[in-house]
Amino acid sequence: MATRCKQDSQASNQQQNVLSSDLSAPEVKENMVIEFSRRTGMNIPFSRQCLEEYEWNANAALTAFETMNSAGKIPPEAFSV
């Protein structure tokens, strides 16, 4: 994907994850992707990419999304099905 969700921000990287579940279970990550997609309006591939770039730290990924989305840096295809 051409545009990355990740930003270089120490504050974002230091935030704690909203989920305390065992991330080694694939179904936990899938549920996180679905919830992240629901909250952001992004499609599944972009939601997964953003979470992966933040090492599955949902708070940091959401903060980065909000910052980049308000700056218009998320491509339109991130919101298409």
C-alpha positions as CSV (number, residue, x, y, z in Angstrom):
1,M,0.0,0.0,0.0
2,A,1.4,3.4,-1.0
3,T,0.6,5.3,2.1
4,R,1.6,4.2,5.6
5,C,-0.4,4.9,8.6
6,K,2.7,5.0,10.8
7,Q,4.1,8.3,12.0
8,D,7.3,8.9,13.9
9,S,5.9,10.0,17.2
10,Q,7.3,9.0,20.5
11,A,4.1,9.9,22.3
12,S,2.1,7.6,20.1
13,N,4.6,4.7,20.5
14,Q,4.5,5.0,24.3
15,Q,0.7,4.7,24.6
16,Q,-0.6,1.5,26.1
17,N,-2.7,-1.0,24.2
18,V,-6.4,-0.8,24.8
19,L,-6.6,-4.6,24.7
20,S,-4.8,-6.9,27.1
21,S,-5.7,-10.1,25.3
22,D,-3.1,-12.6,24.1
23,L,-2.1,-11.3,20.7
24,S,-0.6,-14.6,19.7
25,A,-4.1,-15.9,19.0
26,P,-5.0,-15.1,15.4
27,E,-8.7,-14.6,16.3
28,V,-7.7,-11.8,18.7
29,K,-5.9,-9.9,16.0
30,E,-8.8,-10.5,13.6
31,N,-11.2,-9.0,16.1
32,M,-8.9,-6.1,16.6
33,V,-8.8,-5.4,12.9
34,I,-12.6,-5.6,12.6
35,E,-13.0,-3.2,15.6
36,F,-10.3,-0.8,14.2
37,S,-12.1,-0.8,10.9
38,R,-15.4,-0.1,12.5
39,R,-14.0,2.8,14.5
40,T,-12.0,4.4,11.7
41,G,-14.1,3.6,8.7
42,M,-11.1,2.2,6.9
43,N,-11.3,-1.1,5.1
44,I,-9.8,-4.3,6.5
45,P,-6.4,-4.2,4.6
46,F,-5.6,-0.7,5.7
47,S,-6.8,-1.3,9.2
48,R,-4.6,-4.4,9.5
49,Q,-1.6,-2.4,8.0
50,C,-2.0,0.4,10.6
51,L,-2.2,-2.1,13.5
52,E,0.8,-4.0,12.2
53,E,2.8,-0.9,11.9
54,Y,2.1,-0.1,15.5
55,E,2.8,-3.6,16.6
56,W,-0.8,-4.2,17.5
57,N,-0.9,-1.2,19.9
58,A,-4.5,-0.1,19.2
59,N,-4.2,3.2,21.1
60,A,-1.1,4.3,19.2
61,A,-2.6,3.2,15.8
62,L,-5.8,5.1,16.5
63,T,-3.9,8.2,17.5
64,A,-1.8,8.0,14.3
65,F,-4.9,7.5,12.2
66,E,-6.7,10.5,13.8
67,T,-3.7,12.7,13.2
68,M,-3.1,11.6,9.7
69,N,-6.8,11.6,8.7
70,S,-7.3,15.1,10.0
71,A,-4.3,16.2,7.9
72,G,-5.8,14.5,4.8
73,K,-2.9,12.0,4.6
74,I,-5.0,8.8,4.4
75,P,-5.7,7.9,0.8
76,P,-9.4,7.6,-0.4
77,E,-8.8,3.9,-1.2
78,A,-8.4,3.2,2.5
79,F,-12.1,3.9,2.9
80,S,-13.3,1.9,0.0
81,V,-14.6,-1.6,0.3
